[in-house]
Amino acid sequence: MRPRTMIAAGVAVAAVTGGGFAVTGLAQPGPKDSAQRQTGLPPATAPIQQGDLVSSASVDGTLGYSRESKLNAGAGGTLTWIAGSGSSIGRDERLYAVDGKDVRLMYGTEPMYRVLKSGDKGSDVRQLKTNLRALGYGGGLADDETFTPGTADAVKRWQKEHGLAQSGRAGPEQIAFATGPVRVQSADAAVGDRTAPGQKIMTTTSSDRVVQLQLKVSDAALAKTGGKVRVELPDGTTTSGTVSSVGASAKAGDDPNDKTPRIAVTVTFDDPGKVKGIDKSPATVKLSGETRKNVLSVPVGALLALDDGSFGVQVVADGKAHEVKVRLGMFAQGRVEISGDGLRSGLRVGVPST
């Protein structure tokens, strides 16, 4: 039997190359390789196993909140009140006040960019009417984009409730739209500051907890939108989550000592109400990629680099060893999927001694 080079576990590197695999980083022969040449037997063996092989990776991320955005002032004047950092704001609740007049949150995707009044049309009008109905001020309002006299009456009722002049008009000095409840991440102005329309007042997020990851491009196949993950939270508990978004482009990592290209991944929680933890605290996400069902696998260190550039394993039985050329499949969990003539679960193959 001609000697072959065994690939030491922990030294071999499996890389995806155009749909196939390459193994690099061969161990150099040592004293135990000499003993192997004399006896023809490997220094240790391990069984071929049959079962599911799952590619996975544990990635450190940061616990936070989704949909960070800025909120700008809708009117000029002196800031007389502003919600504090960490505050949760729901529909019709105060965000800030200018010259003693509150600006309240309503839900919608269209920004409040104009004063709405009778005769106006548009998606922002529909948003306003939807909120008035939800708050109980416009039960009879049609679900359309027209600001009718009935809409003006509903606005007056809302204004009266909040001690405002009953003009029947609504504009940015009274209302700010957001897609849903918001959390104040930071107040970017202080009481007493002068404001102007369009000036940043605060940074908000949604109230939904998420984990943000920076995933190496080499692991990108593990993160697929809609994929299920497990998340270890700062308190040590584990919960389930879903990959909600995967970045379309890569950029250098934030670590000045590691500029490996990475992509941004966001994970949401299947049961957000159970998620506790301080904002910006660490969390670990276990990503599971491809699963190969009911395959044969061996430790990566069992692979032999053959003279023709292919790979094999050394099957040991009845005190004798012989080489079997193998075809490689998926690498995962320190093992590699193999197939070849005569291979079956339970056969023992040569591995480097530990």
VOBA-1610 file (N, C-alpha, C; in pm, whole numbers, padded with zeros to 5 digits, always signed):
BEGIN
Met+00085-00120+00000Met+00000+00000+00000Met+00088+00125+00000Arg+00066+00214-00094Arg+00143+00337-00098Arg+00087+00434+00004Pro+00176+00505+00077Pro+00126+00597+00180Pro+00054+00716+00119Arg-00043+00764+00193Arg-00117+00884+00153Arg-00111+00984+00268Thr-00141+01109+00239Thr-00142+01211+00343Thr-00281+01223+00403Met-00290+01203+00535Met-00420+01217+00604Met-00440+01364+00639Ile-00563+01413+00626Ile-00594+01553+00653Ile-00632+01567+00799Ala-00550+01637+00875Ala-00574+01647+01020Ala-00697+01732+01048Ala-00783+01684+01138Ala-00901+01761+01179Ala-00855+01889+01244Gly-00921+02002+01208Gly-00881+02131+01263Gly-00777+02197+01176Val-00712+02121+01084Val-00615+02180+00992Val-00675+02191+00854Ala-00759+02094+00819Ala-00822+02099+00688Ala-00925+02209+00683Val-00938+02272+00567Val-01037+02377+00546Val-01122+02338+00428Ala-01253+02330+00449Ala-01346+02298+00341Ala-01401+02428+00286Ala-01395+02445+00155Ala-01444+02568+00093Ala-01536+02534-00023Val-01644+02612-00035Val-01734+02596-00148Val-01671+02664-00268Thr-01661+02592-00380Thr-01597+02649-00498Thr-01681+02614-00620Gly-01767+02709-00658Gly-01847+02691-00778Gly-01940+02571-00771Gly-01997+02546-00655Gly-02090+02436-00641Gly-02025+02309-00593Gly-01892+02302-00593Gly-01821+02185-00543Gly-01748+02219-00417Phe-01649+02137-00383Phe-01574+02158-00260Phe-01427+02138-00286Ala-01344+02210-00214Ala-01200+02190-00218Ala-01151+02177-00076Val-01050+02095-00054Val-00992+02080+00079Val-00847+02123+00071Thr-00809+02215+00158Thr-00674+02269+00157Thr-00615+02258+00295Gly-00488+02286+00307Gly-00422+02287+00437Gly-00387+02148+00483Leu-00314+02067+00401Leu-00281+01931+00437Leu-00179+01927+00549Ala-00197+01832+00642Ala-00102+01816+00751Ala+00027+01755+00698Gln+00139+01793+00757Gln+00267+01737+00720Gln+00289+01605+00793Pro+00350+01504+00728Pro+00374+01376+00794Pro+00462+01394+00916Gly+00436+01315+01022Gly+00515+01320+01144Gly+00550+01181+01188Pro+00597+01166+01315Pro+00637+01035+01365Pro+00527+00930+01356Lys+00401+00973+01384Lys+00293+00874+01380Lys+00264+00829+01238Asp+00293+00917+01138Asp+00278+00874+01000Asp+00380+00766+00966Ser+00500+00776+01026Ser+00602+00675+01003Ser+00556+00541+01059Ala+00493+00544+01179Ala+00441+00420+01237Ala+00333+00361+01148Gln+00253+00449+01090Gln+00147+00401+01000Gln+00207+00331+00879Arg+00315+00385+00824Arg+00378+00322+00707Arg+00431+00183+00742Gln+00476+00166+00865Gln+00533+00037+00905Gln+00425-00068+00927Thr+00310-00029+00984Thr+00205-00126+01015Thr+00096-00132+00911Gly+00082-00026+00832Gly-00028-00018+00736Gly-00160+00021+00797Leu-00162+00044+00930Leu-00285+00082+00999Leu-00278+00227+01046Pro-00391+00297+01049Pro-00392+00436+01095Pro-00375+00443+01246Pro-00338+00558+01299Pro-00318+00571+01444Pro-00448+00560+01524Ala-00564+00589+01463Ala-00693+00581+01531Ala-00802+00562+01426Thr-00920+00522+01472Thr-01032+00504+01379Thr-01158+00570+01434Ala-01254+00590+01345Ala-01385+00643+01382Ala-01488+00578+01290Pro-01611+00563+01336Pro-01711+00495+01252Pro-01770+00588+01145Ile-01805+00529+01033Ile-01889+00600+00937Ile-02029+00608+00996Gln-02087+00726+00995Gln-02220+00744+01052Gln-02321+00773+00943Gln-02444+00726+00965Gln-02553+00755+00872Gln-02659+00836+00945Gly-02700+00947+00886Gly-02800+01032+00948Gly-02806+01167+00878Asp-02877+01260+00940Asp-02892+01394+00881Asp-02769+01479+00913Leu-02724+01555+00814Leu-02612+01647+00831Leu-02664+01789+00804Val-02645+01877+00902Val-02701+02013+00893Val-02588+02114+00900Ser-02579+02199+00798Ser-02481+02307+00803Ser-02535+02417+00894Ser-02452+02468+00983Ser-02498+02570+01078Ser-02382+02657+01120Ala-02416+02770+01180Ala-02314+02862+01234Ala-02377+02944+01344Ser-02301+02969+01449Ser-02344+03058+01556Ser-02278+03194+01536Val-02360+03298+01529Val-02311+03432+01495Val-02353+03531+01604Asp-02260+03609+01652Asp-02291+03711+01752Asp-02361+03829+01686Gly-02467+03876+01750Gly-02540+03991+01699Gly-02573+04087+01812Thr-02658+04184+01781Thr-02695+04287+01877Thr-02846+04297+01887Leu-02896+04289+02011Leu-03039+04300+02036Leu-03082+04446+02023Gly-03185+04470+01947Gly-03229+04608+01928Gly-03375+04614+01888Tyr-03409+04720+01813Tyr-03546+04742+01767Tyr-03542+04769+01616Ser-03651+04736+01549Ser-03655+04749+01404Ser-03700+04888+01360Arg-03679+04914+01230Arg-03727+05033+01159Arg-03686+05164+01226Glu-03557+05182+01241Glu-03507+05309+01294Glu-03532+05421+01192Ser-03583+05533+01239Ser-03608+05646+01148Ser-03604+05776+01227Lys-03595+05885+01156Lys-03594+06016+01222Lys-03733+06078+01214Leu-03764+06160+01314Leu-03890+06234+01316Leu-03856+06382+01319Asn-03908+06455+01220Asn-03878+06598+01206Asn-03992+06683+01261Ala-03956+06803+01302Ala-04057+06898+01351Ala-04152+06936+01239Gly-04278+06954+01277Gly-04378+06995+01178Gly-04409+07143+01183Ala-04356+07212+01285Ala-04384+07354+01299Ala-04265+07423+01365Gly-04253+07553+01345Gly-04146+07629+01408Gly-04191+07689+01540Gly-04097+07707+01630Gly-04129+07765+01760Gly-04032+07713+01865Thr-04075+07718+01991Thr-03993+07670+02102Thr-04042+07534+02147Leu-03950+07441+02159Leu-03985+07307+02205Leu-04018+07313+02354Thr-04142+07280+02390Thr-04185+07292+02530Thr-04202+07157+02599Trp-04202+07049+02522Trp-04208+06915+02581Trp-04166+06814+02474Ile-04100+06705+02518Ile-04063+06599+02424Ile-04059+06467+02500Ala-04108+06360+02436Ala-04107+06228+02498Ala-03964+06183+02522Gly-03940+06117+02634Gly-03806+06076+02671Gly-03760+05949+02600Ser-03629+05928+02599Ser-03573+05808+02538Ser-03631+05684+02605Gly-03666+05584+02524Gly-03724+05461+02575Gly-03875+05464+02585Ser-03936+05581+02564Ser-04082+05591+02572Ser-04148+05517+02456Ser-04262+05456+02484Ser-04342+05393+02380Ser-04464+05480+02353Ile-04485+05512+02226Ile-04592+05605+02187Ile-04690+05531+02097Gly-04818+05536+02131Gly-04922+05475+02050Gly-05007+05579+01980Arg-05107+05534+01908Arg-05194+05624+01832Arg-05258+05729+01922Asp-05249+05854+01879Asp-05310+05970+01945Asp-05236+06011+02073Glu-05120+05953+02096Glu-05040+05995+02212Glu-04938+06100+02171Arg-04891+06178+02271Arg-04802+06291+02244Arg-04661+06247+02207Leu-04607+06313+02106Leu-04467+06294+02069Leu-04381+06410+02121Tyr-04427+06530+02096Tyr-04358+06651+02143Tyr-04457+06767+02138Ala-04414+06880+02191Ala-04499+07000+02188Ala-04414+07121+02150Val-04470+07208+02066Val-04405+07333+02025Val-04496+07448+02065Asp-04440+07543+02140Asp-04518+07657+02191Asp-04641+07608+02267Gly-04625+07497+02339Gly-04733+07445+02421Gly-04838+07366+02347Lys-04822+07346+02217Lys-04920+07273+02138Lys-04865+07135+02101Asp-04940+07031+02139Asp-04893+06894+02120Asp-04900+06850+01974Val-04801+06770+01937Val-04804+06696+01810Val-04823+06548+01846Arg-04928+06488+01790Arg-04967+06353+01828Arg-04943+06253+01715Leu-04925+06128+01753Leu-04896+06021+01657Leu-05024+05963+01599Met-05026+05949+01468Met-05128+05870+01399Met-05057+05775+01304Tyr-05129+05668+01263Tyr-05066+05561+01186Tyr-05089+05579+01036Gly-04983+05558+00960Gly-04991+05566+00815Gly-04854+05568+00752Thr-04849+05538+00624Thr-04722+05534+00553Thr-04688+05666+00483Glu-04788+05749+00463Glu-04766+05879+00396Glu-04730+05985+00501Pro-04626+06064+00479Pro-04592+06167+00578Pro-04696+06278+00580Met-04706+06345+00694Met-04798+06459+00708Met-04722+06582+00658Tyr-04738+06613+00530Tyr-04656+06717+00466Tyr-04734+06845+00434Arg-04868+06844+00462Arg-04950+06962+00429Arg-05064+06973+00528Val-05130+07088+00527Val-05252+07107+00607Val-05369+07052+00528Leu-05439+06953+00586Leu-05551+06891+00517Leu-05680+06964+00552Lys-05763+06989+00447Lys-05885+07067+00466Lys-05989+07019+00367Ser-06113+07071+00381Ser-06223+07031+00295Ser-06188+07048+00148Gly-06220+06945+00068Gly-06193+06948-00075Gly-06063+06881-00114Asp-05972+06861-00017Asp-05845+06795-00050Asp-05868+06647-00082Lys-05779+06593-00167Lys-05783+06452-00203Lys-05641+06395-00194Gly-05633+06266-00161Gly-05503+06200-00158Gly-05496+06088-00056Ser-05389+06010-00064Ser-05372+05898+00028Ser-05353+05946+00172Asp-05299+06067+00191Asp-05285+06119+00327Asp-05422+06151+00387Val-05517+06189+00303Val-05654+06212+00351Val-05715+06079+00397Arg-05695+05973+00317Arg-05746+05841+00357Arg-05687+05799+00492Gln-05557+05823+00510Gln-05492+05789+00636Gln-05556+05861+00754Leu-05578+05990+00738Leu-05638+06068+00845Leu-05776+06015+00880Lys-05858+05985+00777Lys-05993+05935+00802Lys-05989+05798+00871Thr-05894+05715+00833Thr-05879+05583+00898Thr-05851+05600+01047Asn-05764+05695+01081Asn-05732+05719+01221Asn-05850+05779+01297Leu-05921+05870+01235Leu-06038+05930+01301Leu-06143+05824+01332Arg-06163+05729+01238Arg-06257+05621+01264Arg-06207+05532+01378Ala-06077+05499+01376Ala-06020+05412+01480Ala-06031+05474+01618Leu-06027+05609+01625Leu-06033+05679+01753Leu-06176+05710+01796Gly-06274+05677+01711Gly-06413+05697+01748Gly-06470+05832+01713Tyr-06401+05909+01626Tyr-06450+06043+01592Tyr-06518+06049+01455Gly-06509+05939+01378Gly-06565+05947+01243Gly-06623+05815+01198Gly-06715+05759+01277Gly-06771+05628+01244Gly-06840+05622+01110Gly-06893+05732+01062Gly-06966+05731+00936Gly-06881+05772+00816Leu-06752+05795+00835Leu-06667+05841+00725Leu-06640+05729+00625Ala-06649+05764+00497Ala-06620+05667+00391Ala-06470+05640+00384Asp-06436+05518+00343Asp-06296+05481+00327Asp-06250+05524+00188Asp-06230+05655+00171Asp-06185+05708+00041Asp-06084+05819+00064Glu-06043+05885-00042Glu-05937+05984-00036Glu-05987+06127-00044Thr-06113+06150-00010Thr-06172+06284-00019Thr-06201+06341+00119Phe-06152+06464+00143Phe-06176+06536+00269Phe-06312+06605+00255Thr-06411+06545+00315Thr-06549+06593+00303Thr-06586+06681+00422Pro-06703+06748+00416Pro-06750+06822+00534Pro-06760+06732+00657Gly-06797+06603+00636Gly-06803+06510+00747Gly-06665+06485+00808Thr-06563+06487+00722Thr-06426+06471+00773Thr-06390+06591+00859Ala-06426+06710+00814Ala-06398+06831+00891Ala-06467+06826+01027Asp-06590+06776+01031Asp-06662+06765+01159Asp-06590+06667+01253Ala-06539+06557+01196Ala-06467+06458+01277Ala-06338+06518+01331Val-06271+06597+01250Val-06148+06664+01295Val-06180+06760+01409Lys-06291+06833+01397Lys-06330+06928+01503Lys-06355+06855+01635Arg-06418+06738+01625Arg-06444+06662+01747Arg-06312+06616+01811Trp-06218+06575+01727Trp-06085+06536+01778Trp-06014+06657+01840Gln-06022+06770+01774Gln-05957+06891+01826Gln-06018+06935+01958Lys-06150+06927+01969Lys-06216+06965+02093Lys-06170+06876+02208Glu-06157+06747+02182Glu-06113+06651+02284Glu-05977+06688+02341His-05891+06746+02256His-05754+06777+02300His-05734+06926+02329Gly-05843+07001+02338Gly-05833+07141+02377Gly-05774+07231+02271Leu-05792+07194+02145Leu-05737+07274+02035Leu-05847+07360+01972Ala-05805+07462+01900Ala-05900+07542+01824Ala-05968+07452+01721Gln-06101+07461+01715Gln-06176+07368+01630Gln-06188+07423+01489Ser-06076+07410+01414Ser-06069+07465+01279Ser-06122+07368+01174Gly-06126+07240+01205Gly-06166+07141+01105Gly-06054+07110+01006Arg-05938+07166+01031Arg-05820+07138+00948Arg-05715+07065+01034Ala-05632+06984+00970Ala-05527+06912+01043Ala-05399+06916+00961Gly-05287+06951+01031Gly-05161+06962+00960Gly-05043+06911+01042Pro-04921+06933+00994Pro-04801+06883+01060Pro-04778+06942+01198Glu-04842+07056+01229Glu-04826+07115+01361Glu-04912+07045+01466Gln-04994+06948+01421Gln-05080+06873+01514Gln-05058+06721+01507Ile-05018+06670+01391Ile-05013+06526+01367Ile-04883+06487+01299Ala-04827+06373+01341Ala-04716+06309+01270Ala-04756+06165+01240Phe-04733+06119+01119Phe-04768+05983+01082Phe-04647+05891+01096Ala-04670+05769+01143Ala-04571+05661+01143Ala-04646+05532+01114Thr-04573+05427+01075Thr-04639+05304+01032Thr-04709+05229+01146Gly-04681+05263+01268Gly-04743+05199+01384Gly-04688+05260+01511Pro-04709+05195+01624Pro-04653+05246+01749Pro-04502+05263+01736Val-04448+05364+01803Val-04305+05390+01796Val-04244+05390+01935Arg-04116+05368+01937Arg-04036+05379+02059Arg-03934+05489+02036Val-03918+05578+02132Val-03821+05685+02119Val-03682+05630+02151Gln-03599+05622+02050Gln-03462+05574+02074Gln-03377+05684+02134Ser-03394+05805+02082Ser-03320+05918+02138Ser-03392+06048+02106Ala-03390+06140+02201Ala-03440+06276+02177Ala-03324+06358+02125Asp-03340+06415+02006Asp-03232+06488+01941Asp-03245+06639+01957Ala-03338+06681+02042Ala-03354+06822+02077Ala-03398+06827+02222Ala-03380+06941+02286Ala-03413+06956+02428Ala-03516+07065+02446Val-03593+07052+02554Val-03691+07155+02587Val-03620+07290+02594Gly-03680+07390+02527Gly-03619+07523+02519Gly-03552+07549+02387Asp-03521+07444+02311Asp-03460+07464+02180Asp-03561+07525+02083Arg-03508+07604+01992Arg-03591+07656+01884Arg-03597+07551+01773Thr-03718+07530+01721Thr-03737+07432+01614Thr-03781+07502+01487Ala-03765+07432+01377Ala-03812+07480+01247Ala-03867+07360+01172Pro-03964+07379+01083Pro-04019+07267+01005Pro-03908+07191+00935Gly-03909+07059+00948Gly-03807+06976+00884Gly-03685+06950+00970Gln-03675+07016+01086Gln-03561+06995+01175Gln-03581+06865+01254Lys-03474+06786+01266Lys-03483+06659+01337Lys-03512+06682+01485Ile-03616+06611+01535Ile-03657+06623+01674Ile-03614+06501+01755Met-03634+06382+01697Met-03602+06259+01769Met-03576+06146+01670Thr-03513+06040+01721Thr-03495+05917+01645Thr-03588+05812+01705Thr-03667+05749+01619Thr-03764+05649+01667Thr-03735+05513+01605Thr-03789+05410+01667Thr-03790+05276+01612Thr-03930+05220+01630Ser-03954+05102+01575Ser-04078+05033+01608Ser-04062+04974+01748Ser-04167+04917+01799Ser-04160+04853+01930Ser-04120+04707+01920Asp-04092+04659+01798Asp-04058+04518+01775Asp-03910+04493+01802Arg-03880+04393+01885Arg-03742+04356+01913Arg-03686+04274+01796Val-03561+04298+01763Val-03491+04225+01658Val-03347+04202+01700Val-03279+04116+01627Val-03135+04101+01640Val-03073+04138+01506Gln-02974+04225+01511Gln-02901+04266+01390Gln-02769+04191+01387Leu-02737+04131+01270Leu-02613+04055+01252Leu-02531+04114+01138Gln-02400+04094+01145Gln-02312+04119+01033Gln-02251+03984+00997Leu-02302+03922+00891Leu-02268+03785+00857Leu-02161+03783+00747Lys-02057+03702+00769Lys-01953+03689+00666Lys-02016+03639+00536Val-01964+03693+00426Val-02016+03654+00296Val-02003+03503+00275Ser-01897+03444+00331Ser-01876+03300+00316Ser-01987+03218+00383Asp-02058+03279+00478Asp-02169+03211+00547Asp-02305+03258+00497Ala-02307+03335+00389Ala-02432+03397+00345Ala-02539+03295+00310Ala-02499+03177+00263Ala-02597+03076+00224Ala-02678+03026+00343Leu-02629+03049+00465Leu-02702+03003+00584Leu-02820+03092+00618Ala-02820+03214+00567Ala-02925+03311+00601Ala-03017+03332+00481Lys-03137+03279+00491Lys-03236+03296+00386Lys-03361+03359+00446Thr-03416+03458+00378Thr-03536+03525+00428Thr-03646+03422+00454Gly-03701+03427+00575Gly-03802+03330+00614Gly-03747+03209+00686Gly-03613+03197+00691Gly-03550+03083+00756Gly-03564+03090+00907Lys-03579+02972+00971Lys-03595+02965+01116Lys-03459+02958+01184Val-03447+03026+01300Val-03322+03030+01375Val-03353+03015+01523Arg-03248+02990+01602Arg-03256+02993+01747Arg-03171+03109+01795Val-03220+03183+01896Val-03151+03300+01947Val-03125+03283+02097Glu-02998+03297+02136Glu-02965+03298+02278Glu-02962+03443+02325Leu-03048+03476+02422Leu-03064+03613+02470Leu-02963+03645+02579Pro-02948+03773+02614Pro-02848+03812+02715Pro-02863+03742+02849Asp-02987+03701+02886Asp-03006+03635+03015Asp-02981+03484+03009Gly-02935+03436+02893Gly-02903+03295+02878Gly-03016+03209+02827Thr-03137+03264+02819Thr-03249+03187+02766Thr-03242+03183+02614Thr-03310+03083+02556Thr-03310+03065+02412Thr-03453+03069+02359Thr-03471+03133+02245Thr-03604+03143+02185Thr-03592+03131+02034Ser-03705+03112+01968Ser-03705+03095+01822Ser-03723+03228+01751Gly-03672+03234+01629Gly-03683+03356+01549Gly-03686+03324+01401Thr-03701+03428+01321Thr-03710+03414+01176Thr-03623+03520+01110Val-03550+03482+01007Val-03471+03579+00930Val-03570+03664+00850Ser-03575+03794+00882Ser-03673+03881+00815Ser-03613+03956+00697Ser-03482+03978+00699Ser-03420+04047+00585Ser-03272+04009+00576Val-03224+04005+00452Val-03082+03977+00424Val-03033+04083+00328Gly-02923+04149+00363Gly-02870+04256+00280Gly-02836+04210+00139Ala-02852+04300+00043Ala-02827+04266-00097Ala-02682+04291-00137Ser-02607+04362-00055Ser-02468+04392-00089Ser-02382+04379+00035Ala-02253+04352+00012Ala-02159+04332+00122Ala-02075+04458+00142Lys-02029+04476+00266Lys-01936+04584+00296Lys-01840+04537+00403Ala-01728+04607+00417Ala-01628+04569+00516Ala-01686+04574+00655Gly-01640+04483+00743Gly-01688+04479+00880Gly-01652+04603+00958Asp-01722+04625+01071Asp-01699+04743+01155Asp-01570+04732+01236Asp-01522+04610+01258Asp-01400+04590+01336Asp-01280+04638+01255Pro-01202+04735+01306Pro-01087+04786+01230Pro-00981+04680+01204Asn-00983+04573+01285Asn-00885+04466+01268Asn-00936+04352+01181Asp-01060+04362+01137Asp-01117+04257+01053Asp-01208+04320+00949Lys-01158+04334+00829Lys-01233+04397+00721Lys-01297+04294+00628Thr-01319+04171+00681Thr-01384+04068+00602Thr-01521+04117+00553Pro-01550+04104+00424Pro-01681+04150+00373Pro-01796+04078+00443Arg-01898+04155+00479Arg-02013+04101+00551Arg-02142+04158+00494Ile-02251+04088+00522Ile-02383+04136+00482Ile-02469+04154+00607Ala-02562+04249+00601Ala-02650+04276+00715Ala-02768+04180+00714Val-02796+04121+00831Val-02908+04028+00847Val-02990+04071+00968Thr-03122+04070+00952Thr-03212+04103+01063Thr-03296+03982+01098Val-03304+03953+01228Val-03383+03840+01278Val-03494+03895+01367Thr-03618+03855+01341Thr-03730+03890+01427Thr-03765+03770+01515Phe-03844+03794+01620Phe-03876+03689+01715Phe-04017+03636+01690Asp-04033+03505+01707Asp-04163+03443+01688Asp-04259+03477+01802Asp-04204+03505+01921Asp-04286+03545+02035Asp-04221+03668+02100Pro-04241+03788+02040Pro-04170+03909+02088Pro-04198+03941+02234Gly-04315+03905+02283Gly-04350+03941+02421Gly-04261+03876+02524Lys-04193+03769+02488Lys-04107+03698+02582Lys-03963+03747+02579Val-03934+03839+02489Val-03796+03883+02472Val-03764+03997+02567Lys-03667+03974+02653Lys-03621+04075+02747Lys-03473+04103+02720Gly-03430+04218+02761Gly-03289+04251+02743Gly-03269+04397+02712Ile-03159+04451+02755Ile-03127+04592+02734Ile-03094+04616+02587Asp-03140+04729+02537Asp-03110+04766+02399Asp-02959+04768+02376Lys-02918+04714+02262Lys-02778+04708+02220Lys-02697+04603+02295Ser-02764+04515+02369Ser-02692+04407+02437Ser-02668+04292+02340Pro-02569+04205+02368Pro-02534+04099+02273Pro-02634+03984+02275Ala-02648+03920+02160Ala-02730+03800+02146Ala-02664+03712+02042Thr-02680+03581+02055Thr-02618+03487+01963Thr-02725+03415+01883Val-02707+03413+01751Val-02804+03351+01662Val-02742+03226+01600Lys-02814+03114+01609Lys-02771+02992+01544Lys-02847+02977+01415Leu-02773+02986+01304Leu-02831+02976+01172Leu-02815+02834+01121Ser-02921+02779+01067Ser-02915+02646+01007Ser-02940+02660+00858Gly-02848+02607+00780Gly-02860+02618+00636Gly-02917+02491+00575Glu-02841+02429+00485Glu-02887+02310+00415Glu-02888+02189+00507Thr-02984+02101+00486Thr-02990+01973+00557Thr-02982+01860+00455Arg-02887+01770+00477Arg-02875+01651+00392Arg-02930+01534+00472Lys-03036+01473+00421Lys-03107+01369+00493Lys-03043+01231+00472Asn-03025+01159+00582Asn-02988+01018+00578Asn-02866+00990+00490Val-02758+01063+00515Val-02635+01046+00436Val-02526+00983+00522Leu-02425+00929+00457Leu-02307+00879+00525Leu-02209+00993+00545Ser-02146+00998+00662Ser-02048+01104+00686Ser-01936+01051+00775Val-01821+01118+00765Val-01704+01086+00847Val-01644+01216+00898Pro-01562+01211+01003Pro-01489+01332+01043Pro-01405+01382+00927Val-01392+01514+00915Val-01312+01572+00807Val-01170+01515+00808Gly-01117+01488+00929Gly-00982+01437+00939Gly-00963+01299+00881Ala-01072+01228+00847Ala-01061+01095+00788Ala-01024+01099+00640Leu-01036+01215+00578Leu-01009+01223+00434Leu-00862+01204+00404Leu-00835+01133+00296Leu-00700+01117+00243Leu-00689+01191+00111Ala-00579+01262+00090Ala-00553+01326-00039Ala-00484+01226-00129Leu-00549+01183-00234Leu-00494+01081-00324Leu-00409+01145-00433Asp-00324+01062-00494Asp-00228+01114-00592Asp-00294+01178-00712Asp-00415+01132-00749Asp-00479+01186-00870Asp-00561+01312-00841Gly-00549+01365-00718Gly-00620+01488-00683Gly-00757+01464-00624Ser-00800+01338-00617Ser-00929+01306-00557Ser-00908+01277-00408Phe-01014+01230-00342Phe-01007+01202-00199Phe-01056+01062-00170Gly-01008+01010-00058Gly-01048+00877-00017Gly-01052+00867+00134Val-01091+00749+00183Val-01083+00717+00325Val-01015+00582+00337Gln-00959+00557+00454Gln-00891+00430+00480Gln-00984+00345+00566Val-01044+00244+00507Val-01136+00156+00578Val-01056+00050+00652Val-01085+00034+00781Val-01013-00062+00865Val-01109-00172+00908Ala-01073-00298+00880Ala-01156-00412+00920Ala-01069-00536+00933Asp-01092-00616+01035Asp-01020-00741+01058Asp-00869-00720+01062Gly-00828-00608+01123Gly-00686-00582+01139Gly-00616-00540+01012Lys-00691-00510+00908Lys-00631-00467+00781Lys-00694-00334+00739Ala-00623-00261+00653Ala-00672-00132+00605Ala-00664-00129+00453His-00763-00068+00392His-00756-00046+00247His-00825+00086+00215Glu-00778+00147+00106Glu-00831+00278+00067Glu-00953+00264-00022Val-01049+00355+00000Val-01168+00362-00084Val-01182+00506-00132Lys-01185+00523-00263Lys-01205+00658-00318Lys-01348+00702-00289Val-01365+00828-00250Val-01497+00878-00214Val-01531+01004-00292Arg-01661+01026-00305Arg-01713+01152-00358Arg-01759+01236-00239Leu-01724+01363-00239Leu-01755+01450-00125Leu-01886+01523-00147Gly-01960+01539-00037Gly-02082+01619-00040Gly-02066+01740+00050Met-02162+01760+00139Met-02163+01880+00223Met-02068+01865+00342Phe-02001+01974+00377Phe-01921+01984+00500Phe-02005+02052+00606Ala-02012+01995+00725Ala-02086+02058+00835Ala-02052+01987+00965Gln-02049+02066+01073Gln-02033+02012+01208Gln-01906+01929+01223Gly-01800+01968+01150Gly-01674+01896+01158Gly-01673+01765+01082Arg-01778+01740+01004Arg-01789+01616+00929Arg-01808+01647+00780Val-01795+01543+00699Val-01814+01560+00555Val-01896+01443+00503Glu-01991+01474+00418Glu-02073+01372+00353Glu-01988+01298+00250Ile-01997+01166+00249Ile-01921+01087+00153Ile-02010+00984+00087Ser-01969+00938-00030Ser-02031+00824-00096Ser-01922+00752-00174Gly-01937+00622-00189Gly-01837+00542-00260Gly-01869+00395-00249Asp-01800+00314-00328Asp-01826+00171-00335Asp-01799+00102-00201Gly-01895+00024-00155Gly-01875-00058-00038Gly-01887+00015+00095Leu-01920+00141+00095Leu-01928+00216+00221Leu-02065+00195+00286Arg-02065+00183+00418Arg-02190+00168+00491Arg-02171+00217+00634Ser-02281+00242+00699Ser-02275+00287+00837Ser-02210+00181+00925Gly-02125+00225+01017Gly-02061+00134+01111Gly-01922+00094+01074Leu-01887+00097+00945Leu-01748+00072+00905Leu-01658+00173+00972Arg-01538+00132+01008Arg-01445+00223+01072Arg-01341+00272+00972Val-01309+00399+00985Val-01213+00461+00893Val-01101+00524+00974Gly-00984+00534+00914Gly-00870+00593+00982Gly-00885+00742+01003Val-00842+00788+01120Val-00839+00931+01154Val-00710+00960+01227Pro-00667+01086+01229Pro-00548+01120+01309Pro-00576+01096+01456Ser-00476+01054+01531Ser-00494+01037+01675Ser-00504+01173+01741Thr-00579+01182+01851Thr-00595+01309+01921Thr-00494+01322+02033
//
